[in-house]
Amino acid sequence: MTREQYRASQNNKSNTDTKTLPQTGNNNELGLVGLGLLTLAGMFGLVAKRRSN
């Protein structure tokens, strides 16, 4: 395979590929929201415990 043939095959390959990135990590938003709420609830619980002492 010559350099010109390789470049032509790469150009053809890139023209047929879509220009989007893989969509990874979009399904864990609910878990992060839950973790944030639990963290806030725990912080408020510690504050309330310190004030009562």
Buried (B, 14 or more C-beta within 10 A) or exposed (E): EEEEEEEEEEEEEEEEEEEEEEEEEEEEEEEEEEEEEEEEEEEEEEEEEEEEE
